[in-house]
Amino acid sequence: MSHASAVQESPATAARTAAAIFPPEANELLRSCVHCGLCLGACPTYRENGNENDSPRGRLYLMKGLADGRLTATEAVTAHLDLCLDCRACETACPSGVRYGRILESTRAMLVERKKPSWSERALRALVFKQLFTRPEALAMAAGLTRFMQRSGLRDAARAAGLVGLLPKRLRDLEAMQPEIKEEPFRANAPAVFPALGGAPKKRVAFFSGCVMDLLMGEIHRATVKVLQAHGVEVLSVHGQQCCGALAFHAGEAETGRKLARRNLEIFRGLGVDAIVNNSAGCGAALKEYGEILHGDAEAAKFSALARDVSEVLAALEPVVALKPPDASKELKVCYDEPCHLLHAQKISAQPKTVMQRIPGVAWVALPDAEFCCGAAGIYNITQPEMSRAVLARKIDALKATGADVVLTGNPGCILQIRQGCKAAGLPCEVLHPMELFARAIG
């Protein structure tokens, strides 16, 4: 969804608009980049095309120009911002601590406020961000239709008849990426409480199951709960929760994202838990930033302080049940790909590895460039398909070199992206969430 049709304003008007829309810390942080260039090697898009305008420091220069009113939001300017994956690898590389992700999302929100989109883009944004992701029943209907198409054989028949080939290329790519829906939605039949195994619970947590994962990847959620229980954790299944808002924030739909955040604050208030646990890198990064996004909201700050990736909780505990090799027939060769919003946004890398190394019957192999983005990046693989494929190609080449039987990564978009890339390359490996492999090891 391009920002290229933005309004042309005078520099003075643009500066006043930017000052009104940018949060104060973003304006301040825009000025903290010292242009040292250490971020260049970490940036996937700069790595691909070598264009300084498609590097973090180049984009910061453009965003500062927009905020100061020295630049107007022409197509030439916004194209470089649209091409950013928002992977935040530059934040890990930056010695000055520039919060690039917050600045980018503030800029995108400013552009959404200022631009005059075409009717088609306006309709698409309204459908996706204001109807689909804010209405759980609408998402459930879409997921139900997808499940019916898969289980009835209609999808396979449409593919065999060549009907899918008649779709526009972006829709064909989207259709190819849809996950095989193995189980019913997680919350469909979930009890209110999943008891801890091994006696009195060591911890009591609420589980954030989100939207798309809840509907399309129920098996990952069930595996996650199973692993938590096997570590002596009592898990609350919280009904009524909504999308975390991450996709809306990334796309500049800040108000929609804030509405979703406030709804989740209401649902999770007063549960008396030790943590609010999630298993999606993108969701987890958004949940931990509610306190910043909802300025001055004490409840949001409390919520973010409780938000934890599942690996953070598990790394501090030990299993209370015996574990077995996940494949009795052979030792599995397994590699781990670092999800961007776990590694770069949440600074979590050691904990998932600590937990996974408890699994017996596994030979761990290093994945070259595991810290680089796979090109999924929310809906980036739909909005920027060419760059997404180029970034993915590097990831698949690295995976080929490992000879792994199983590739693990802790984000749903990454799972789908890498799974599709492996299939297209003829790689026989499974692509799983770490909790899925661990669940197989629980006796």
N, C-alpha and C positions, 0 to 999 in steps of 0.2 A: 504494500500500500504506500505508494510514493507520496512524498511531500512536495513534489515538483511544481504544483499549481498554486504555490503560496502567493499572497498578495504582495505587490510591490509598494513599499512604504518609503517615506522620506526617512533619512537617518535619525532625525530627532524623534519622529513618531515611533520608529522601530525601537529606539532606546527606551522610550517610556513604556512601550508594550512589554519589552523584555524585563524591565525592572519590576513590573507588576506581576509577571508570571513566574519568573525564576525564583525558587526559594533562596533566601539569603545566603545559605551555605554554598549553593551552586555558584552564585555570583563570585563569592570569595574564592572558591576552589578553582574557578576558571583561571584565576591569576596565579595559581601556585605551580603551574607547569614551568619548568626551567628549560625545556626544549633540549634536554641532554641526549635524547635519541635512544636510550636504553630500552624503550618500549618497542622499537621498530622490529627487532627480531622475534618478539613475542606475538606480533599481530598477524593473524592468518591472511587478511586481505592484502596487507603490504608485502607479505611473504609471496603472494601469488603474482601481484602486478608491479611491485616496486614503486608505486605512485605515492609520493609524500602526502598528497591530499587524502589518501586512503590509509594513512597511518594514524595512530592515536594523537601524536603531537600535531599533525596536520589538521585533524578534525577538531582538536581543541582550539587551534588558531581560528578555524572557521566559526566555531560556536562562540568564541569570544567576540569575533566580529559581528555576529548576529546580536549578541547580548548588548554590545556597545553601540549598535546602530551603524557601524561602519560598513556592514554588508547587508544586502537584502536577500531574501530567500528565493534566489533564482534556481532554475533547474540544475544549473552547473554546480551550485553550492549544495543543494539538498541531496543530489545523487550520491555524493561522497558520504553523507551521513546515513542515507538509506542502506548503503553497502556495508555498513558496520554490523558485525554479528552480535555486538554487545556481549561478547564472551568474557570480557573483563580480565583477560590475560595481561593487559597493560598495567592493571592495578598491582598485580603480583610483581611485575618487573620494575615498577616506578619507585625510585629512591625518595621521592618527595611526598609519597602517599596521596597522590591525586585520586579523588573518587570519580573516576571517569564515568562509571555506569550511572551514577546519580545525575551527573551533568548531562550526559546524552539523553537520558529519559526526560529531564526537565526541558531540554531543547526540543525534543520531539513533541512534548506537550505544548510548548510555545508555538510551534509550527502548526499544530492541529488547530489551535485557537485562531491563528492569523490567516490561514489559507482559505481559499474558496475551491473546494474539491468538486470534481465532476459529479453529476447526479449518480453515476454508477458506483463511484468510490464512496459517496455519501451513503448510498443504500447498502453497500456491502459492509461498511463500518457499523452502521446501525444494526444490521442483522447479526453480525458476529459479536460485537462488543456490548450492545445495548439490549439484545434480545436473547441470543443463544447462551452466552456465558453468564448472564445475570439471571437466567431462568432455568433452574435445574430440570424442570419438567420438559422444557424444549430440548435440552441436551439429552435427556433420557429417551425422548421420542426418536431423535436422530440415531442414538446408539442402538435402540431397539430395531430400527429399520435396517441398520447395518448388520446386526446379528441375524435378522430374518433372511436377508439376502445371502449371507454366508451359509446358514444352516439349511436353507431350502434348496440350495444349488443354483439359484438364479444368478448369483454373481459369476459362478464358473461358466454357466451357460452363456452369459453375456460376453465373457472373455473369449470363449470358444467360437462364438458367432462373429467376433470382430467388432462388436458394438462399442466396446471400451475404446477402441482405436479411433472412433468418430469424435470422441471428446477433445476439447482443446488440450494442448500439451500439459498445461499446469494441472488441469483436472485429472489427466491420465496419471501424472506423477503422484497426485494426492491419492488416487484410487489404489495405486500400486503400494503405497505406504501403509494403508489401513491395516491394523493388527488383526490377527486371527483371534476372534473373541472366544476364548476357551470356556469361560465360566460366566455365571450371572454377575451383575454388579455386586461389589463387595457389601454395600449397605443394604442390599435387597433383603437378605435373610440374616444379617448380623445381629447377634444378641447385644444387649446394652453393655455387658461386661464379659471379657474373655479372662478367665481366672489364670493366675500364675501357676506354673507347675512347681513341684518340689516343696510345698508347704506355704508358709506365710510369704506374701510378696515382698521382694526386695525394693521394688518401686511400683508406683501407680501412675500410669500415664494416660493421656487422652491421645487418640490417633487422628491425625489430620489426613483424610483420604481424598480430599480435593474433588475435582469434577471429572475430567477425562479419564484419569487412571481408575477412579472408582467404577466408571461405566464400562471401560474397554479392557482394563487390565486387572480384573478382580483377583486373578491368580497371584499377582505380585503382592497385593495387599494381604491376601490370606497367608501367603508365605511369610510376610513381614510379621504379622501377628503371631504366627506359629513360632518364629524364632525368638520373639520377645518373651512369649510364654516359657519357652525352653531355657531362658535366662532368668526365670523367676520374676517376671514383670507382669503385673495385672494391667490389662488394656481396656480402656473405655472406648466404645464405638459411639461417636457423637453424631446424631442425626440433625439435619437442618443446615449443616455447613454448606458453604458455597465455594466457588472458584477462588483461589488465593488472590487473583488479580494480576499475576505476573505478566500474562500476555497483554493485558490492557496497558499496564505501565510501560512495557517495552515498546508498544505501538503509539505512545503519546496520549492514550485515552485515560488521562490521570484521574478525572472525576469518577469515571466508571470503576477504576481500580480502587479508589477510596471508598466508594459505596460498598463494594464487595468486602473490603477490609473491615469496615464498620459492622457489617452483618456478621462476619465471623467472630468479631470481638463479642457481640451479644451472645452468640451461640456457645462460646467457650468460657464465658464469664462464670466464676464461682464454682468451678468443678473441684477445686482442692487437690490438684494433681502435682506430681513432681516435675512433669515436663509435658509439652505438647509435641508429639513425635510425628515426623513425616518421613517419607522414603523417596522423595523427588527433589533433586538438586535445585531445580528452578523454583518450585514451590517453597522450599526451605529458605532460599535467599530472600524471597518476597516476604515471608512471614517474619523473618528476623529484622526486616526493615520497616515494619508497620509503625514502630515507634518514631522513626524519622519521617516517614511519609505523612503520618497524621500528627503534625506538629503540635506539641503541648498536650496531647491526649495521654493522661496517666495510664488508662486501661491499655492503650496500644503499647506503651512502654513495658508494662507488666507482661503482656502477651508475648512480645518479642523476646523478653528475657527468659521465658519458658520454652520457646521454640527450639527444638533440637532435631538434627538429623538422626535417624535410627542408629547409625554407626556410633554417634557420640554417646548414646545411652548404653549400647551393647559393649563398647570398648572398656567401660568401667566395671563390667560384670563378668562372671564366668557362667558357662552353661550348667544347668542343674540336672541335665539328662545326658546319657551316653550318646556319643556321635559315631557314625559309621561312614565309610567311604560313599560318596554319592553315586558312584558307578562300581558295582562289585566285580565287573569283568575286567577292568583295567585302571591304571593310574591316569587320571585326567591331566592333560596339559592345559593350564588356565592362565590367562592374562587379564589385566585390569586396565580399563581406560578411564582416565580421570574426567568426570563431568565438569564442565567449566564453572557452573554456578555452585558446585561443591568445593572445588579446588580454589578458584580465584575469588569468588564472591564471599564464600563462607570460610575460606582458609582451612578446609578440612581435607587432609590427605592421609595421614597416618592411621586414623581411626578405622576406616573401612578395611585397610590392609591388616590391622591388628585382629579384627573380627574374622576376616576370611582365612587367615592363617591357622585358625582353629580347626578348619575342615580337614579331616584325614583323607588320605588317598588322593592327594592333589599335588602336582608338580607345578610350581609357579614359574612363569617365564616373563621376563621384562618386555614391555611393549615400547618400542622406540617412539619418542615424541608423544607419550601418553598424555602430556599436559596440553596438547594442542586441540582445538575445537574440531568436532567431526562435521560441522556444517549444518547441523539441524537448527539450533538456535531459535526455538519456538516455532514460528511459522516462516522463518527465513528461507527454508528449503522450498517454500511455495512462492514467496515474493522475490527472491533472488536465486533462481534455480541454477544459473550458470556458475556463479561463484560457489554456491553450496556444493555442486558436484565437483568442482576443482578442489575444494577443501577436503571433501570426503575421499577423493581419489588418493590423497596422501595418507589418510588414515588406513584405507584398505591395503595400500602397499606395505605399510608398517605391519599390519595384521598378518599379511601373507608371510612375512619374514619370521614370525613367531612359530608358525605351525600349530597354533593353539587349537584344542578341541572345544574350548569354551572361552568366550569373551564376556567379561563382566563390566557393567557400567550402571551407575545409579541414577539415571534420569530417563523418563519415558521417551522423550523425543530422540535422545541419543540411541536408545535401544532400537527404535524403529528405523532411524537413519542408517545405523551401522548394519542392522539386519538386512536392509534392502541392498546396501553396498556389497555385503558378503555374498548375498544370493546372486546379484548381477555378475560378480567376479568368479562365481563357481566355488567359493570357499565352503567347505562342509561344516564349519564350526557353528555351534549354538551361540546365540547372543542372548544373555540373560541378565536380570537384575541380581546383584549379589545375594539378596535374601532368598531368591529362588534356589540357587545352588545350595545355600546353607540349609534350607528347609529339607532338601533331599537327604541331608546328612543326619537329620534327627531321627533316631530310632523309635 
